[in-house]
Amino acid sequence: MATTTSITTSYAGEKAAGFISAALLSAPTLDKGGITVKPNVKFKQVMQKLAVGDVIADASCDFTATSSVTLTERYLQPEDFQVNLELCKKDFESDWLSIEQGFSSFDELPSSFATYLIGHVAAKVAAKTETNIWNGANASAGEFDGLVALMGADSDVIDVAETGATTASNIIARLGNVIDAIPATIYGNEGLAIYISQADARSYVRAQAALGYKDLYHVGQTAMDFEGVKLFVANGLTSGQMVAAEKDNMFFGTGLQSDMNEVKLIDLADIDGSQNVRVIMRFSAGVNYAIGSEIVLSVAS
């Protein structure tokens, strides 16, 4: 009799945290520490902005208030999402068996067929999360407003408008425009970076090669920077989009440990006799930033 694969697996609440973490935090922007992660946001987290005027005045014998303090707020409010998929086990069994038996370049072997399927779906969730972080649109199903949309609607954010496609011939000039717009209050800070797309990163390396620095940047060898400011390649950005900001000023919120997190695999073999398995995930995610006046947004149109 042929061996069959049967799975009945359910993870909920804290037990699901590992899988949800893998799905969400494996997005490159999060995985590489590009922005600050705020876990365990059950509903909403308030980010207070403190603005202080000139604090130094001429000395006197009396106490006289020397400045004004203005408190404003922004909110990080993750939205709830779900994944409902129905997959045929036979479409994945051969890949899983190859990995399990060592005929694969994978370093870590999945402990079970269920774990393999969850990992497969988690990778898809991570890719979508990366896109949502930067270019999500709340009006679209399965998306939340990304940072580019939020920054574009905020008059406090410093805008740098460019016209036409970003290429190897103009990438250096456009990065220079972003540098020139960075406020003095954050220029030179350790956490400051210019976030660029994969396409613009390739254009930058090509531009460096044209200038005779062809051996300067190799994948995994030299971290890219421009005039001393780190370049962070964010896969969720598209060509022509650049953001200059400190990582501590941008936030990704999720409820990793909340009871709303849920991962289930339901084998339909005992229900309808099919070889199908349903994968169900529930999680929350969202982004925001605190101080718009310390962010530069460059978008080419």
N, C-alpha and C positions, 0 to 999 in steps of 0.2 A: 504494500500500500504506500502510495506517495506521501511524503511528509508535507503537512500543511502548516501554514503560519497563522496562528490565532492570537489576537491581542485584545485585551480589555484593560485599559489603563486610564486612570483619572487623577489629575492633580488639581488642587484648589487652594486658594489662600496662600499661606507662606510656602507650602510645598511647591507651588507653581513658580515661585520667584526665580529659581535658577533658569527655567526655560524662558520666562518673560525677559529676564536680564539678558540672556543670550540673544533673544530676538531684537530687543530694543537697543541695548548698549553695544551691539556689534556693528551698528551703523558707524562708518569711518569717522565722522565728526565727533561722535561720542567716544568711540573706542580709542581714538588717539588723543583724547583730552582737549578737543577744540573748544568746547564750551563747558560751563559748569552744570553738573547734574544735580538736580534736587529730587531725591527719592522720597517716597512715602508722603506725597502730597495728596491727601485724602480728597480734598475738594478744591481749595483755593489757597494760594500763598501770597501775602502782600509783600511787595518790594518797595520799601520807602526810599524816596530820594530826598536828600538833604542839600539845600542850597544856602550857602552862607555868603554874605557880602564882605566888604572890607572889615577886617577884625582889629586892625591896629589904628590907634588914635594917639594924639599928643597926651602926655601924662598930665594929670591934675589930682587934686586932693579928694575929689568926689568920685563916686561910682556913676558912670554914665554909659549907658548901653552904646556899644561901638559898632554894632552891626545888626543886620536883620537875618532871621532864619526862616526859610520857607520849606515846608514839608509837603511833598506831593507823593502820590502812590501809583504804582502799576501793579497789575495782577498776573500771576502765573496760575492759570486754571486749566489743567489737563482735561481733555475730552475723552469720553469712553469709546472704545472701538472693539470690533470683534472680527474673527476669522472663522468662516464656515466653509470647509472644503470636504469634498468626497473624492477619495483617491482609490484606485484599484491596486491592491497589494502586489499583484503579479508584475505591475509596471516597475516596482522598486525592489523586489526580492533579489534579482540578480546582482544589482549594484550593492545591496547590503551584504550579500554573501561574499562578494569579491573583497569588500573591505574587511569583513570579519576574518577571512582566510588569509589576509595579508597581500592579496594581489591588488595593491593600491598604494598611492603615494600619501594617503592619510596617515598622520602621526598618531592620532587618537582614535581608537576603535569604538564605535557605538556599542554599548553594553547590551542592547536589545534592538529588535526591529522597530519597536515603538519609539525608542530614543532616536533612531535613525530618521524616522518619518517626522518627528517633532523638529529635529535639527534641519531637515530639508525645508519645512515650512517656515521655521524661524529665520532662515537665511533670506527668504522672500520678504518677510516682515521687516527685517533689518534694512534691506534695500529700499523699501517704500518709506521707512522711517527717515532714512537719510535724505530722501527727496523732500519729504514733508518739512523737515527741520528748516530748510532754506526756501523752498518754493511751493510749499503747501498752500492750498486755498480752501478755507473753511466751507465754501459753497459746494465743493466737490465731495462726493461720498468717500469716506475713508481718509479724509485729510483734515488737518488743522491749519490755521493761518501760519505760514512760515515766517522766518525772520525778515526776508526780503520784502514781503507784503506789509508786515508790521512797520518796518523802517520806512518804506516808501510812503506810508500814510501819516508819518510823524514829522511835523514841521521842525522839531528840535534836532532831528538827524541831519547831518551835513551832507548835502547831495552834490555829487559830481556827475554831470551829464556828459556823455560821449555819444558821438554819431558814427554809425557804421560798425562793421565787424572788427573784433579784436584779433590781430594777427601778429606774427613775429616781427613785422616791420613797425608796429606802433605799440606793442605791449610795454616797452620800457617807458615810453612817454606817458602812457596811461597810468602805470604804476607811480610815476613821478607826480602826476596830478593828485593821486590819492595821498601820497606822502605829504604834499604841500598843504592838503586840507586837514591833516591830523591836528587836533588841538594841542597846544603846548602843554596842557595839563596831563596828557597821557603819553606824549611823544618820549620815547626812551624808556618807558616802563617795561619791565621784564615780561609781563603777560600780554603785551601788545603784539598783534599779528595782522597781516593782510590776508584775508581768506579769498582764494581764487579757485576757479574751476579746473578740472583736469585738462580741458582743451587749452586754457590760458597758461597752465603750467608747461604744457608741451611747447607752446609758442615762446615762452620765456626761455626755456632751455635752448630752443633753436636760435633765438636771438643772441644768447650768450655764445653759442657755437660760432655764429657769424662774426662775432667780435673777437674771436680767437681764444675763447675760454671753453673750448669743446670738451676738455677733460675735467672741468670744474664740477659738474653735476652728473652723478651716476645714481641710479636707483639704489637706495639703501646705503649710500656711502656719504653723501654730503647733503645736509639739510639746506633747503633753498632759503635765501633771504634777498631782500632788495634794499640797498643802502642802509644795511644794519637792522632792518625790520624783518622779522620772520615771515615767510610765505607759507601759509597753511593750505594744503590742497583739500578742498571740501567737495566731495563727489556730488553733493546735492545742488551745487551752484551750476549755472549754465554759462557758456562763454559770454564774456562781456560784463558779467556781474562780479563786483569786488566789494568786500566789506573790510574796513579797518576798525578794529575794536579790541578791547581787552577781554580775555576769556571769562574773567570774573564779572563781566558786565552782561553776559548772555547766558540764558538758563534754559535747560531742558527739564521739564517736570514730569514725573510719572509716579504711580502708586504701586511700586514694586512689591511691597509687603501687604498691601491692602487685601481685604477679603473679596474685592471685585475681580482680582486676578484669577484666571481659570484656564487650565489646559486640559482638554479631554481628547482621548482617542476612543472611538466607539466602533468596534468590529461588528459589521452587519451580518457575518456568517451565521451566527445563531439566531438572527432576527428574520432575515429574508433569504438566507442561503447563498448570498452573493459573496464575491471576493472584495467587496468595497469596505473601506474604513473611513470614518468621518473624523476630521480634525477640527477641534473647536478651541479657539483662544479668545480670551477677553482681557483687555488691558486698557490703560489710560496713558495719554501722552499729550504734550503741548510745549510751546516755547514762548519766551518773551525776553526782554532786556530791561535794564533799570534806567540808565541815563542816556537818553537819545543824543544829547549834545556832545557826547564823547564817542560817537560812532560816525564813521564816514561810509556812505553808500554810493558806489559808482555803478551805473547801469548804462550800457551802450544800447542805443535804439536805432 
